[in-house]
Amino acid sequence: MAVRPLVGIVAAAGSGERLGASGPKAFVPCGGRPLLDWSVEALGAVCDRVVVVVPPGLEAGPDRVGGGASRSESVLAGLRSAPEAEACVIHDAARPLVTPGLIQRCVAAVERGWDGAVAAAPVTDTVKEAAEDGRVTRTLDRSCLWSVQTPQAFRAEVLRRALTVPRDELAAATDDASLVEGAGGSVTVIDAPPENIKVTRPSDLVTVQSLLLRSHSGSRVD
Ligand code: C5P
């Protein structure tokens, strides 16, 4: 059953220090436009409205709100500006290779009854835990491990509740789903292409630009 209104929230308020750009990461040029425009376009194809959470001071324009000190605080600010949302899709501006097809598959899982659905790729590397001195303490069973991305879709009411935790817990959360899981919500993984990478370092920007070029010449994979 369709859950509407569906609001897309783009987390774009990070500084992007590791990228070494002169301004905020979401605004660096990528494939001929600001990085965040790719995500806004993909979400706009699926959602009723798209809210972009930007660094404070850059709110000029419709559906732009100022972000917080941590990613989760930025998501909270975005969600507060969308009281009409029955469902929401949270997406990082730093992942411009997201497609409407992938967003739609996450939303469809929420429509089937999950509280949340996260794009994720099966882990292909062997993953080990190590102590501070580098000594390996454990090798994990990768057959049940997923590398989690965004988009992440939720029943809005469940995410709103999950975000009502102390500020330090918000700051420690590396994704939205972990807060929903912590509040007892049901979350499922949606198999996503590993190419949906996050731009973190300058070399990621080079990779993403060549993948965008390839996808826009007709070979994009959902
Ligand atoms: O820093 P990282 O790359 O993990 O950030 C993931 C996403 O969260 C980025 O798109 C970034 O703009 C966003 N973010 C935010 N508010 C913050 C920190 C990060 O919207 N305070």
Boltz pocket constraint, residues with backbone or C-beta under 6 A from the ligand:
constraints:
  - pocket:
      binder: B
      contacts: [[A, 10], [A, 11], [A, 12], [A, 13], [A, 14], [A, 15], [A, 25], [A, 26], [A, 53], [A, 67], [A, 68], [A, 69], [A, 70], [A, 71], [A, 72], [A, 74], [A, 75], [A, 91], [A, 92], [A, 93], [A, 94], [A, 95], [A, 198], [A, 199], [A, 200]]
      max_distance: 6.0
